């Protein structure tokens, strides 16, 4: 299973009742053998250009683990899902993710060292 990032733009009219649409997306991911490792809601934002006559969308981001054949299946299902205005599914570069994790650890240890010296 490989790591992916999924960005989903939901129809703005779903703002008050986003749960059914969100559950539908989660169910599609799980039916195709995927596992959601992280979910982040960004809320309603203005779009840079209109999509299907809409100027706003509700943004959600997911980190996923998917089998090799799942991205194609997800794409075909999301293309016909009414609640989803747009989506973007990209594979996470493992080398880059490891490098970023090392940088965060180094920064954290540097901050701890600075705090100890300051005391």
C-alpha positions as CSV (number, residue, x, y, z in Angstrom):
1,X,0.0,0.0,0.0
2,X,1.2,3.4,-0.9
3,X,0.6,6.8,0.7
4,X,-1.5,9.4,-1.1
5,X,-3.0,12.8,-0.4
6,X,-6.6,13.5,-1.4
7,X,-8.0,17.0,-1.7
8,X,-11.8,17.2,-2.1
9,X,-13.8,20.3,-2.9
10,X,-17.5,19.8,-1.8
11,X,-20.5,21.7,-3.1
12,X,-21.0,24.9,-1.0
13,X,-24.7,24.1,-0.4
14,X,-23.6,21.2,1.8
15,X,-22.1,23.4,4.4
16,X,-24.8,22.9,7.0
17,X,-25.1,19.1,6.3
18,X,-21.6,18.0,5.2
19,X,-21.7,14.7,7.1
20,X,-23.5,12.5,4.6
21,X,-21.2,13.7,1.7
22,X,-18.2,13.2,3.9
23,X,-19.3,9.7,4.9
24,X,-19.9,8.9,1.2
25,X,-16.3,9.8,0.3
26,X,-15.0,7.8,3.3
27,X,-17.1,4.8,2.3
28,X,-15.8,5.0,-1.3
29,X,-12.2,5.0,-0.1
30,X,-12.8,2.1,2.3
31,X,-14.7,0.0,-0.3
32,X,-11.7,0.3,-2.6
33,X,-9.3,-1.1,0.1
34,X,-8.1,2.3,1.3
35,X,-7.3,3.5,4.8
36,X,-7.6,7.1,6.0
37,X,-4.7,8.0,8.2
38,X,-5.4,11.8,8.6
39,X,-8.3,14.0,7.8
40,X,-8.3,17.8,7.9
41,X,-11.2,20.2,7.3
42,X,-10.3,23.6,5.9
43,X,-13.8,25.0,5.7
44,X,-15.5,27.1,3.1
45,X,-13.3,29.1,0.8
46,X,-13.6,31.3,-2.3
47,X,-12.5,29.7,-5.5
48,X,-10.1,31.3,-7.9
49,X,-12.5,30.7,-10.7
50,X,-16.1,29.4,-10.9
51,X,-16.6,25.6,-11.0
52,X,-20.0,24.5,-12.3
53,X,-21.3,28.0,-11.5
54,X,-20.1,28.0,-7.9
55,X,-17.7,30.6,-6.5
56,X,-17.2,28.8,-3.1
57,X,-16.3,25.3,-2.0
58,X,-15.8,23.3,1.2
59,X,-12.2,22.0,1.3
60,X,-11.3,18.7,2.9
61,X,-7.8,17.0,2.9
62,X,-7.1,13.3,3.5
63,X,-3.9,11.3,3.9
64,X,-4.6,7.8,2.6
65,X,-3.0,4.4,2.2
66,X,-4.2,2.8,-1.0
67,X,-3.5,-0.4,-2.9
68,X,-2.1,0.0,-6.5
69,X,-5.4,-0.3,-8.4
70,X,-7.5,2.0,-6.1
71,X,-6.5,5.4,-7.5
72,X,-8.1,4.6,-10.9
73,X,-11.3,3.3,-9.2
74,X,-11.5,6.3,-6.9
75,X,-11.1,8.7,-9.9
76,X,-13.9,7.0,-11.8
77,X,-16.3,7.2,-8.8
78,X,-15.4,10.8,-7.8
79,X,-16.0,12.0,-11.4
80,X,-19.7,11.0,-11.2
81,X,-20.3,12.0,-7.5
82,X,-22.6,15.0,-7.4
83,X,-21.4,16.3,-4.0
84,X,-17.7,16.6,-5.2
85,X,-17.0,19.7,-7.3
86,X,-13.3,18.8,-7.8
87,X,-10.7,16.4,-6.3
88,X,-7.0,15.9,-6.5
89,X,-5.3,12.6,-5.7
90,X,-1.5,12.6,-5.6
91,X,1.0,10.1,-4.4
92,X,3.3,11.2,-1.6
93,X,7.0,11.1,-2.3
94,X,8.4,8.9,0.4
95,X,11.9,10.4,0.3
96,X,10.5,13.9,0.7
97,X,8.3,12.9,3.6
98,X,11.3,11.3,5.4
99,X,13.4,14.4,4.8
100,X,10.6,16.6,6.2
101,X,10.3,14.4,9.2
102,X,14.1,14.6,9.9
103,X,14.0,18.4,9.5
104,X,11.1,18.7,12.1
105,X,13.1,16.5,14.5
106,X,16.2,18.5,14.0
107,X,14.3,21.8,14.5
108,X,12.6,20.4,17.6
109,X,16.0,19.3,19.1
110,X,17.5,22.7,18.3
111,X,14.7,24.4,20.1
112,X,15.1,22.2,23.1
113,X,18.9,22.9,23.2
114,X,18.2,26.6,23.0
115,X,15.8,26.4,25.9
116,X,18.3,24.5,28.0
117,X,21.0,27.1,27.4
118,X,18.7,29.9,28.1
119,X,17.9,28.7,31.6
